[in-house]
């Protein structure tokens, strides 16, 4: 197998996203860190120590090891991540913000729901590239696919992590479709997922409130519509060039989750339209390069991996920015490479290493 230079545009995009994410997080978390821990750099240091350090290790492991070797251990990695997902509901589980999404072992806290995004794509790419007819065979292909997705979705729904379920399911359907699956399988599964989510949202008060607040954020500005209204005020306050780095007022006492799913609003306030559109453009370039690389990759396993990673990143970015901008209902999904979360940063950097690895052989 001929090895050549990696796609440096992809690597540069990843590097810029990671660095810019740390810069934005430093500002967004300074006030919160000072209030909670007496250290304005607490969250930045935590992100660097856990997320960035593990992410660098993950990136170089995924970059250096020939990506086809991961095909052989994809099932093992998936089983490990499913087991970790189940640990959330044991005494090792850690609850925060009304959700059980973390596992705490000693001083280390991590989020299995982020890891399973990587391992599901990895396993599906390995499984579907092993026998190409699986995508068209109902009993040997589609039914096992539905069972696997049902298991993962069930564990995530219990946390609850509804948006993560949506991201994983539609990423998985994208990979399955590109593998050569029958269109009817994809259509009916997608319709069933949308229908099931609609029923779930309607009969769950807090989820339904998000929909009503999205449709009319001004109806209850101090309760259901508060988060979205404050986010829109922050984004609007940024104007063209922003109010200046570190000068956000929304992050201090108005905007909920300024270091998590609302971090784009802080970014937009401080860097303005120019900074916001630059970040979006960076994501667009990265995703387009991933899909273009997938198009020219002849190896089915590598192609499906790239399609899955590209779909996952683009979908999560769209949902996060769309929700905080009022285009979609509010969710708790983080912005890749930017939001606070060591597990998420490490997972996305590991994906980046695999993407760069595939580019060396394509």
Secondary structure, 3 states (H helix, E strand, C coil): CCCCCCCHHHHHHHHHHHHHHHHHHHHHHHHHHHHHHCCCCHHHHHHHHHHHHHHHHHHHHHHHCCCCHHHHCHHHHHHHHHHHHHHCCCCCEEEECCEEEEEEECCEEECHHHHHHHHHHHHHHHHHHHCHHHHCCHHHHHHHHHHHHHHHHHHHHCCCCHHHHHHHHHHHHHHHHHCCCCHHHHHHHHHHHHHHHHHHHHCCHHHHHHHHHHHCCCCCCCCCCHHHHHHHHHHHHCCCCCCCCCCCCHHHHCCCCCCCCCHHHHHHHHHHHHHHHHHHHHHHHHHHHHHHHHHHCCCHHHHHHHHHHHHHHHHHHHHHHHHHCCCCCCCCCCCCCCCCCHHHHHHHHHHHHHHHHHHHCC
